[in-house]
């Protein structure tokens, strides 16, 4: 049974889908006016891992992630650069998709754009007006917060307290400071669509409600996003959606923690961000993914290049273990009983960690415990040049489980290997040269090759079936 922490109830709950065996899941996507940064990467990778785990547990997942492709920020960026808002949106949608492909984030089942769903948004706004939950004012349409008594239930804020600090900004024509825009009257030079209230464009919050309902129905299983979206975005989504349908909008609300830089949230407004592309110039996508899931998704994660370097070293330990398969296969087998690893124990512990609100930090800890025990057994067997059948089987099972686990978590192990193909060929060439030198009894030069490779982090293992290599721990 998978347990999910629900922001709405503030507790872990057993996941019971609306429709047996299926998960309907919506995650807020980017507003496309710039390259995505590490904060965006965390949300994308976190919910990719959650999706992958549901699929591993045999659920059929419908995964929707939207693009906000018309917005004040997009319009402003277009004006700054002297291009159209559509050019800005298309440029950064392409950029975001390049980043997601690099990070091996699975394609959404649907990736709707706001501009392609204007009719659905208008129909929802009309319905809210008809039901008495919204009103038109000078070409703008606002949601009347006071008509939804449960407002604040997700963020645990009270209307009275929110009202105390609320103000109506100059130019706004709303009745109540808490009311929010469903439809905005167009300004000169801005994108606009025809509507019953004149030319305009959607407000930010209405888009996710309209698009999620189109593809997932009036009630969905999971709605996800960063902690910063709880208020006002997700709070407003609940208000307008449940006022429109009279039904619960979302069963489980899930939010990932912030990426922090020097105790502050990474954000474009603060200017303390690094884009995904900048990081991938220095570190592999697998290392960045490892860094992002090495902390539980609900906790904040401290970003620094030192932390990324630590993640790289930790990830290398896993890759090194996977590269020991040939070494293990070549250790001479004997008839002793031995002390095999209890791999099933680790598999159970790993699955329990992931089933408990997708605790990747704990699950990876289990994996490292198993690898540590496996390496001790493997090193002893290599040194003694003997291993029992049960021990060898347990080591190979540990390697197989590690490989399966890394694939389930979304790591591109094969691509990593392909990227290092030239390095692999050069090392094998040096091994061949060393073997020829040993046959010619030129042990001094052969040992120099072995020692130089060790200095570079490449450890050679001489086995009865030949010489294999691994990267040093």
Secondary structure, DSSP 4 states (H G I P E B T S, - for coil): --EEEETTTTEEEE---SSTTEEEEEE---B-SS--BHHHHHHHHHHHHHHHHHHHTT-EEEEEE-BB-S-HHHHHHHHHHTS-HHHHHHHHHHHHHHHHHHTTPPPPSB--BGGG-HHHHHHHHHHHHHTTSEEEETTEEEE-GGG-TTTTTTTT--HHHHHHH--PPTT---SSTT-EEEEEE--TTS--B--TTSSEEE-HHHHHHHHHHHHH-SSEEEEEEEGGGIIIIIHHHHHHHHHHHSS-SEEEEEEEPPEEETTEE--TTTT---BHHHHHTTS-HHHHHHHHHSS-TTS-EE--HHHHHHHHHHHHHHHHHHTTHHHHHHSPEES-------HHHHHHHHHHHHHBT--HHHHHHHHHHHHHHHHHHHHHHHHHT-EEHHHHHHHHHHHHHHHHHHHHTT--HHHHHHHTHHHHHHHHHHHHHHHHHHHTT-HHHHHHHHHHHHHTTEEEEEETTEEEEEE--
